[in-house]
Amino acid sequence: MKLVTTGIDALPGVIVEQGAMRYTVRLRIPAGVITPAQMKKIADLAVEFGTGMLHLTTRQTVEIPHVTEEDVPALKLALEENGTPIGAEHETVVNITACPGIERCRLANVDSLAIAMEIDRKYFGREMPVKTRVAVSACPNACVSERLCEVGVTGLLKPIRHPEYCTGCGTCVEYCKEDALDVINGVIILNPDKCIRCGACVHSCPYGVITAGEPWYQITFGGKRGRHPKLGRHIIIVSGMQTALQVVDILMYRIYRHATYGTLLGDQVDDVYEGILLQEIKKKIPPEYIVSEW
């Protein structure tokens, strides 16, 4: 529960602590990306306004604990000057999280950081009926647990095999964690019912004879953490980053306009809700961008 005090209660990233009249100040750090200079300044501010301790959160941001109410305004100004302003909490869109994506990860299928930064630019801090978490993972390994968020985006790749060039070395079979590949008579065979389009076979083929087309984006909705976690429901798979962002726009509008206060979004989504969402999306997304074949 947040303490209501003049000025402080208007800052959703300022959280009252248990016991003594102190506050934890949560920062806005989209996708957890920060420069060394910014980090050094945050450390200095933790010494100046807190007790010299920092907390690295599960949502890729930083908290400065034990700040007095009198120091919050000055800390707020210093954080803004540092490019790491006060973050968000409660019924808002909180820090957008993402894995490193194609910039650094050899298993990545999409530019997760670019997607996260765009979502942050449009929605961070927006007041909503429910706390809204958004996460972007560049592959189904789900390093940022995107399916446990209210809105999740996962990057996929459909493998395209070229049997005429395959040596049957079995490297892709070794890397496939879904047992979707096998070597039969020296030829790699794919079981499409087991394949989850993770792209591991594409990335691991030493000869480049397993390729992929344009990345796909799986969108999930209504996940939740907490004492009764729930995976978000698969809503749709689309092609093109801009199309994925358009779907996110539709889902965020649905939360803003129709979600119910006082109940986690994951507890509001059922089969009917899912069907309504899919209808809304299909009305606005051109069919050529909707992936119908799995």
QUILIN-V993909 format. One record per backbone hydrogen bond with DSSP energy under -1.0 kcal/mol. CO is the residue of the C=O (numbers start at 1). NH is the residue of the N-H. Records with the same first field share a line. If there is no record, write none. Layout:
BEGIN
CO->NH, NH
END
This chain:
BEGIN
5->9
6->8
8->11
11->14
13->26
15->24
20->22
22->17
23->67
24->15
25->64
26->87
29->32
30->33
35->39
36->40
37->41
38->42
39->43
40->44
41->45
42->46
43->47
44->48
45->49
46->50, 52
55->63
61->57
62->27
63->55
64->25
67->23
71->75
72->76
73->77
74->78
75->79
76->80
77->81
78->82
79->84
80->83
85->28
90->92
91->128
92->132
93->125
96->31
97->136
101->104, 105
105->108
110->102, 112
111->115
112->116
113->117
114->118
115->119
116->120
117->121
118->122
119->123
120->124
123->126
126->93
132->94
133->151
134->97
135->153
136->99
137->155
138->109
139->142
142->145
145->148
146->149
147->232
149->223
150->222
151->135
152->220
153->137
154->218
156->216
160->211
162->165
170->174
171->175
172->176
180->191
182->189
184->187
187->184
189->182
191->194, 195
197->157
199->203
200->204
201->205
211->160
216->156
217->238
218->154
219->235, 236
220->152
221->233
224->230
230->224
233->221
236->219
237->291
238->217
240->244
241->245
242->246
243->247
244->248
245->249
246->250
247->251
248->252
249->253
250->254
251->255
252->256
253->257
254->258
255->259
260->263
264->267
265->268
270->274
271->275
272->276
273->277
274->278
275->279
276->280
277->281
278->282
279->283
281->284, 285
286->289
287->290
289->239
END
